[in-house]
Every structure is written in structure tokens, then in C-alpha cells.
Amino acid sequence: MSDILTQAEIDELLNALSSGGEEVAEEKPKTSGDCRLYDFRKAFKFQKEHMRTLSIVFQTFGQLLANKLSVITRASCECEVLSVEEQSFNEFNNSLPMPVVLSVLRLSPMRGSALLEISPEAAYTLINRLLGGSVDSETGKQFTEIELALMQNVIKQMLPIVEKAWEKVLRLNAQLERIETSPQFTQITGLNEASAIITLNLTVGSKSGLMSFCIPHASIEPITNSLNTLLLFSSGHEGRTSNAHSEQITERLMHTPITLTAYFDETPATLRDIYTLQVGDVIRLSQKTQQPVMLKVQHIPKFYGQIGTMGANYAIRIIDIIKGENEDEL
């Protein structure tokens, strides 16, 4: 309504036209064309590089989540990233339906909390599949305690997937703090705080619904240096991120289970002897008592050991290491 002229301004324009004057009352500046007012409260804080990295992380999350939900619901599931954008927390909060499944997550080493929003359509689709049916539900009604308990179980199974999706960027520890159904109880940051909103479309069978993550800039600020696609795909060994990745690989290798088997010398036997074996029969071995046995790591001979006991258990003491052409196969 501010663009409507007053009667005094109309009279002034008519007088100027009738007198042939060129001077017209100065118009108020307008924000049109390429010029617009800049609102510092909505200044963009996320760089494009950060948003690209978040997009890659949550694309991985979507693929892993689809595989997990296919097992849980026993239905074909798909999860794709629809958008990764920056909004104020107030815009995100006002766009949420009622009721909605809102999970407050603690994502260490991020500061503060993040939100996982599951729309009523997606929530009821998962609940119906978990209960063994596919009946359409009224999405406007409040969630019952049983339904929220089912969703809490599903969300807890999502947390390791979140950690797995982030592992190329940094080691993340995801924990569920609480679940709410109203946005008014989940104000995790200031209303004007810039937040990264990642929206995903979840399809279970023939039904689909939306879910989204809200990560405030204040939460993600401590790890912004890690949100770099160059470091994400770097195969070199320089830099802090590459060193940390190498340490993760080494640590995992150190905890990888490997089969260690001790072998006696081969003992010949006829098929008749083997066929007539009974419980309690004794097999005479070619292995002498003091003769060392060979230990193989998987299929590779690596050690010689002496048979003995430790407490109530049999044990083998390493007495020599086998060195030869097979040493490089480990």
C-alpha cells in the first residue's frame, strides 16, 4: 500500500504537468531490478564447498538407509536427496507440519544439537510396515506411545548409518537425545540462525514421504575445515585429514580377526579305518611329542610352536618364525 499516491501528491503532479514544468516531486527509492535491500540477519554463512560436501555425505546416507530399511520393512526402499539449502531456523521451524516426528540429535564433535524431521507420511508408512500391514493412516492425528516407541527404535538404528556416512569427513558420534511431536519444543538455536537443511525423499514400497536434517551453522562451525571435497577425495598422505584417515585404516586393520591354525604332521589312514572310527577311538599320529607344530595365518605358514598347556586349556608357544617367499603374502 506504500506505492499509492496521496491526494496532495496527485495535485502536485497535475499542476506540474499543466504548467509544463519538468520538475516532478522526487519519488521514493524503490528496490527493483538488480537492486534489493540486504538483510544482514539472513546473511549466507555456508560456503558452496560446504554445501557440496554435505550433499555427498547425505547421498551416502540415503543409499545406506535404503538398504537398512529394506531389511527392516521387508519392502523395496529408496532414499534420495532432494535439496541441500541454507535457511534460517525460523523458516524451517514454521514449515513443519503438526504433528511431526522430530528427533533431537547430538552429533559430536559438532556443537549443540541437530534435528531429524520425519514427516507424518513417512512415519506412518514405516509404522504400518513394521506392524505388518500397509493400511493408509490419518496423518493429522497425534502419534500414540506405541507408534513413538516404534519410531524411536527405527531412529536409533539410523544413528550408526549417520556415523558411517560421515566417516570420510570425520569420526562422528551420533546420539538420540529425545523425540518430540511439536516444533515448539525443539528450538535448538536462535530463530534467525542460518541452518543447513537437507531434504530427502523416502520411498517404502509404493508409498513415499519426506524427511530432513537441520544442522545449525553454530553446530557445524567447529568442523567447517573438514567440509572440503578436495580433502574428501584426496588420495595423498599429506594434511591432517589424510593422516587421520590413515590412522583409521591402521586401527581397523589391527582389530581385523584372522584365523590362526596349528597343523600336526600328516598321518596316513585307510578308508576302512576312517569308516570304522567310533567315539573313544584313539588315532596314532606321526607327530612326535617334542616335535614343533606349524602355525598358519589363514593359508600361509608363519610360525613354529610347541604344544603345551596353560591352566585348564591347551596352548602353543611360538618358538620360531618362518621366513621365506611366502612372507610377502600377508
C-alpha positions, -999 to +999 in steps of 0.1 A: +000+000+000+030+023+003+031+028-036-004+045-036-001+083-040-018+107-017-042+134-029-016+161-023+010+142-045-016+138-072-024+175-072+013+184-073+018+161-104-012+176-122+000+212-115+034+203-128+020+188-160-004+217-166+024+243-161+047+224-184+073+222-157+098+194-158+103+192-121+083+165-106+082+155-070+111+132-062+099+096-059+109+075-030+136+050-038+123+015-047+140-018-046+136-031-081+156-047-109+190-058-098+190-038-066+174-051-034+177-044+003+203-065+021+192-082+053+222-088+075+202-112+097+199-135+067+235-133+055+247-166+039+271-183+062+276-216+044+301-217+016+292-236-016+320-260-008+304-268+025+270-275+008+286-298-018+303-318+009+270-321+029+253-332-003+279-360-008+276-371+028+238-374+027+237-391-006+258-418+010+234-417+040+204-421+016+219-452+000+228-469+033+194-460+048+176-475+019+195-508+023+188-508+060+151-501+057+147-527+030+158-553+056+137-539+084+105-534+065+110-562+040+100-539+012+118-522-016+131-488-002+147-458-018+160-426-003+173-397-025+185-363-016+161-336-030+178-305-019+206-291+003+200-254+010+205-228+036+176-214+056+170-196+088+159-218+116+127-199+118+118-207+082+125-244+088+105-244+120+075-227+105+074-251+076+070-282+098+036-299+099+017-308+130+021-334+144+056-345+132+083-368+144+112-346+155+144-361+169+170-340+187+204-355+179+238-349+195+264-352+168+298-349+185+322-332+178+296-308+165+285-281+189+249-282+202+222-303+186+208-311+152+172-321+142+160-350+122+124-344+110+103-373+096+071-363+080+038-379+091+035-396+057+069-412+060+064-421+097+031-438+093+045-457+062+073-471+084+050-478+113+025-497+091+052-518+076+067-526+110+033-537+122+029-560+091+003-540+072+000-513+045-032-496+056-035-459+050-035-438+082-048-404+090-017-383+091-034-355+110-039-374+143-015-375+172+011-403+174+004-428+201+030-440+227+034-473+208+039-456+175+065-432+190+083-462+206+085-479+171+098-447+156+124-443+184+136-478+176+139-470+139+158-437+146+183-455+169+190-479+140+196-448+118+223-434+140+251-459+130+242-451+094+247-414+101+281-421+115+290-444+086+280-416+061+302-391+078+333-413+083+350-400+051+348-365+066+354-371+103+346-396+130+311-388+143+293-400+174+256-397+169+232-400+199+195-395+203+186-370+230+148-370+227+118-372+204+091-345+201+060-342+180+057-304+182+081-279+167+077-255+197+097-279+219+127-282+196+141-247+193+178-258+193+192-225+181+182-188+175+153-182+151+175-161+128+204-186+129+214-199+095+210-236+091+218-263+065+185-281+056+190-314+038+157-328+025+153-364+014+125-383-002+119-417+014+100-443-006+089-476+010+071-499-014+046-477-033+044-450-006+067-421+000+073-392+024+098-366+033+125-365+059+150-337+066+180-328+087+185-294+102+221-286+112+226-250+125+257-231+115+267-228+151+267-266+154+287-272+123+312-243+127+338-264+147+342-288+117+339-264+087+376-270+079+367-307+073+339-299+049+361-298+018+356-320-012+392-318-021+402-333+012+373-357+010+386-373-022+423-367-017+443-399-020+476-384-008+492-387+026+496-350+033+475-330+056+457-336+089+426-353+073+447-378+052+468-387+083+436-392+103+422-414+076+454-435+075+452-439+113+417-451+110+427-477+084+456-489+106+434-491+136+408-511+118+434-535+104+448-541+139+413-552+150+406-574+120+401-610+130+424-636+113+423-674+116+454-689+132+456-727+128+481-752+142+488-783+120+502-817+130+522-837+106+500-857+081+490-892+093+481-918+067+449-939+072+428-962+050+392-955+042+383-986+062+400-971+093+382-938+089+348-955+082+351-977+114+361-949+137+338-947+168+336-923+198+365-931+221+388-945+195+424-933+195+443-921+164+480-926+164+497-896+149+530-893+131+538-862+152+563-867+180+556-851+213+586-827+213+584-820+176+571-784+169+539-779+150+533-755+122+510-725+126+494-709+096+478-675+093+449-681+070+466-704+045+502-690+049+528-708+072+542-682+096+553-698+129+566-729+146+552-736+180+555-760+209+524-777+223+517-773+260+490-763+285+481-730+302+458-736+331+430-759+320+435-751+283+458-764+256+483-738+244+510-733+218+542-713+225+558-696+195+594-708+192+603-697+156+592-675+127+590-690+092+608-667+068+607-673+031+590-664-002+556-666+015+564-638+039+552-611+015+518-626+011+505-612+043 
